[in-house]
Amino acid sequence: MSSQKGESFAYGASEDPTTSSDGGFGVNAGAKNLRVRASQKMQVFLDRSVPHTGRRWMCWCLLVATYFLRAYLVHGYYIVTYGLGIYNLNLTIGFLSPARDPAGGDGPTLPSSKNEEYR
């Protein structure tokens, strides 16, 4: 695997473990190699899971149901659950909102009174 300048790997791992500047003998070389290898394996897993949308949704629903069941049975994690709910609501609103404001005034507008002509 050849590493070019500016090439980046998944999850912030910015260096190929086989080509490090210190020859792999640095103080944090072992931790860096472990982090890069783990991020590469995670990226391979994610790439292979792309065509399986039904299975991914089933796994997500199972994880959410397990979390809610655990929060209910333990009688705890309510603040964390509330925070996660607000976060997911924010992501949903961001997903559903248009990228630009349609009422921003850029471009042609419709007449707002009978005396005004369309331009």
Secondary structure, DSSP 8 states (H G I E B T S, - for coil): ----TT---GGG--S-TTS-TTTT-STTHHHHHHHHHHHHHHHHHHHHHTT-HHHHHHHHHHHHHHHHHHHHHHT--HHHHHHHHHHHHHHHHHHHS-SS-TTSS-S----SSTTS---
